[in-house]
Amino acid sequence: MTWQTLPIQAVPAQTFQATLSEQDCQITIRQLASGVYIDVGIAGSPVISGKRCTDRVSLIRYAYLNFIGYLYFVDTTQQGNDPYYSGLGSRYILVYETDS
């Protein structure tokens, strides 16, 4: 398995581009009252929209979505809390992992 940490910022809303296993991804992360949510698209087509982010749970879990790899948040304090925007990029990291 190989993995990488994606660069995210401690702000309530952000959108960025990332190439993940040759997939041109657009990722939007936003803080709402009930938690942090994520949208992921590949080459302009949505893969997931409005997915609530939780600690160490794959955000894109279904093969029919044609996303290569695993994308998930990790609470680096080992407390297992779900992400909150003020800790993004430091306490809460966004990890991309592949089987290769």
C-alpha positions in Angstrom: 0.0 0.0 0.0 1.1 3.5 -0.7 -0.4 6.6 0.7 -0.1 10.4 0.6 -1.4 13.3 2.7 -3.3 15.9 0.7 -2.5 19.5 1.5 -5.6 21.1 3.2 -6.0 24.3 5.1 -7.7 25.1 8.4 -10.5 27.2 6.8 -14.2 26.6 6.8 -14.4 26.1 3.0 -11.9 25.2 0.4 -11.7 23.7 -3.1 -8.6 22.3 -4.7 -7.3 20.1 -7.5 -5.3 16.9 -7.0 -4.1 14.1 -9.3 -4.7 10.8 -7.6 -3.6 7.7 -9.4 -3.9 9.6 -12.7 -7.5 10.8 -11.8 -7.9 14.6 -12.1 -9.9 15.3 -9.0 -11.6 18.4 -7.7 -12.2 18.3 -4.0 -14.3 20.7 -2.0 -14.4 20.6 1.8 -16.7 22.6 3.9 -17.7 23.0 7.6 -21.4 23.0 8.3 -23.1 23.0 11.7 -23.3 19.2 11.8 -19.7 18.5 10.7 -17.3 18.6 7.8 -18.5 17.6 4.4 -16.7 16.7 1.2 -17.5 16.7 -2.6 -15.2 14.8 -5.0 -15.3 15.0 -8.8 -13.1 13.4 -11.5 -12.5 15.3 -14.7 -15.6 17.5 -14.0 -18.0 14.7 -13.2 -19.2 14.3 -9.6 -18.2 11.1 -7.7 -19.7 12.0 -4.3 -21.4 15.1 -3.1 -22.2 16.2 0.5 -20.5 13.2 2.2 -20.1 13.7 5.9 -16.5 13.1 7.0 -15.7 10.8 9.9 -12.4 9.6 11.3 -10.8 6.7 9.4 -13.8 5.8 7.3 -13.3 5.6 3.5 -15.2 8.5 1.8 -15.8 6.7 -1.5 -16.7 3.1 -0.7 -18.4 1.7 -3.8 -16.7 0.2 -6.9 -19.4 1.4 -9.2 -18.2 5.0 -8.5 -15.0 4.2 -10.5 -12.7 5.9 -8.0 -9.3 4.3 -7.7 -8.0 4.1 -4.1 -9.2 5.2 -0.7 -9.7 8.7 0.6 -10.3 9.3 4.3 -9.6 11.6 7.3 -7.4 10.7 10.2 -7.5 12.3 13.7 -3.7 12.4 14.4 -4.3 12.7 18.2 -5.6 9.1 18.2 -8.8 10.3 19.9 -10.9 9.3 16.9 -12.8 12.5 16.7 -14.5 13.5 13.4 -12.8 16.5 11.7 -13.5 20.1 12.5 -12.2 22.8 10.1 -9.9 24.6 12.6 -7.7 21.4 12.8 -7.7 20.6 9.1 -4.2 20.0 7.8 -2.7 19.5 11.3 -4.8 17.5 13.7 -7.1 16.2 10.9 -5.3 15.1 7.8 -6.8 13.9 4.5 -5.1 10.7 3.3 -5.2 9.1 -0.2 -4.2 5.4 -0.3 -3.8 2.9 -3.1 -3.1 -0.9 -3.1 0.0 -0.4 -5.3 
